[in-house]
Amino acid sequence: MRFHLNELKKALLEPTISEHNIVKNLSLVSKGFTSDRNKITEYVMSREMVSAYTLFYLPSNIPKLNFVFDMLSEEIIADIKSTRIVDLGTGPGTFAFALDEYFDGDVEVVGVDTSKLMIEQATKINSELYKNKKINFQKSIPADFDGETLLLGHSLNEMGLKPLLKIIGEYSPRNLIIIEPGTSDVFKEVVKLRTAMAELGYFCAYPCANINSKCPVATKIEEGTDDWCHQVLRMTHDSEFERLSQIVKLDRKVMPLIAHVYTKSVKHDNKKARMIRFLRESKFSFDWEVCFERDGELVSANFEVMKRGLSKKEVKEMQKLSVGIDVEYEVVKELSKDHIRVKLI
Ligand SMILES: C[S@@+](CC[C@H](N)C(=O)[O-])C[C@H]1O[C@@H](n2cnc3c(N)ncnc32)[C@H](O)[C@@H]1O
């Protein structure tokens, strides 16, 4: 984030909100997210709730966009940049501003939200902190939005899949980016989205190498395993944010998320393996669950990534890796069909 937390506080709808009320409102917001789905939209009802949401979730959600975009090819990034982007369910403008930061202001974004208060909050932050004249906030998708880029950040979860599919049918985005909470419930919806996108002729730019092949994790769920494919972003925040995070008792150093990117414009050809779970670290190896394409089918397998040949610094870096990255590898030994010893290249 380009500014300090105290500058963001000044740009809130309620800049004088007390610490006590921030804690109280965030506890209601996070309960709404995690337990009572019927109440999920209540946090957009009051100026204090919108302020508390903004102060905590805007700074911690912004880095998720960089994480996802760093996984995309240059062609896809260039294609996204060349289009107008609708950030649907923009809230306080979280991903609209994340895009501004990523593209250094050279990006046209329309932030759309049904909540009047969220639009007011996003507009205030834009005029006080970002000053990007190419970002507009409004209550509905522009009527001439056609074949461009649609992004949803933590809003598919609220909006539901059916309305999203209707919007896709109506506006035919050539890129669709979703960044959602990393929960098993969201994963089940995303599996359905993945199938629908394959049927509509999209390619997946992240995280699946081939969406015409069944998701191996979804297959495991059908077989009764309680599993879901998600990413985990590990990061450090500045001391001001860490303090807030401790006060509200919500850890944002380890953030599970489910990000998917679909595209019509550029064919994605992924020959790498996607790390989908960190299993364990032993003296000799890191054991990861990975997903990759074998004979045209997606499969998941355990990779034993050998430490031999790695420097101490490289081992430390590997301990800090986020889940969801892709890796190029060389097979050292196929111990079984789904247990492979590899070396990273
Ligand atoms: C959890 S917030 C996410 C805000 C922001 N994108 C972020 O990630 O921090 C979800 C937002 O989606 C909005 N929303 C829910 N359903 C919507 C719909 N059908 N159309 C537009 N916005 C919607 C809500 O008003 C809320 O501001």
The ligand as an ORCA input file, in Angstrom:
! r2SCAN-3c Opt
* xyz 0 1
  C     -16.614     -8.488      1.133
  S     -16.909     -7.017      0.262
  C     -15.473     -6.984     -0.733
  C     -14.977     -5.623     -0.988
  C     -13.681     -5.560     -1.741
  N     -13.816     -6.103     -3.078
  C     -12.587     -6.252     -0.987
  O     -12.156     -7.306     -1.435
  O     -12.134     -5.762      0.033
  C     -18.173     -7.444     -0.884
  C     -18.800     -6.248     -1.549
  O     -19.624     -6.749     -2.605
  C     -20.767     -5.920     -2.673
  N     -21.807     -6.680     -3.379
  C     -22.493     -7.771     -2.950
  N     -23.342     -8.200     -3.911
  C     -23.192     -7.365     -4.976
  C     -23.781     -7.284     -6.274
  N     -24.683     -8.171     -6.665
  N     -23.382     -6.298     -7.106
  C     -22.431     -5.408     -6.719
  N     -21.847     -5.425     -5.503
  C     -22.211     -6.398     -4.643
  C     -21.088     -5.564     -1.229
  O     -21.845     -4.385     -1.134
  C     -19.671     -5.394     -0.660
  O     -19.221     -4.068     -0.700
*
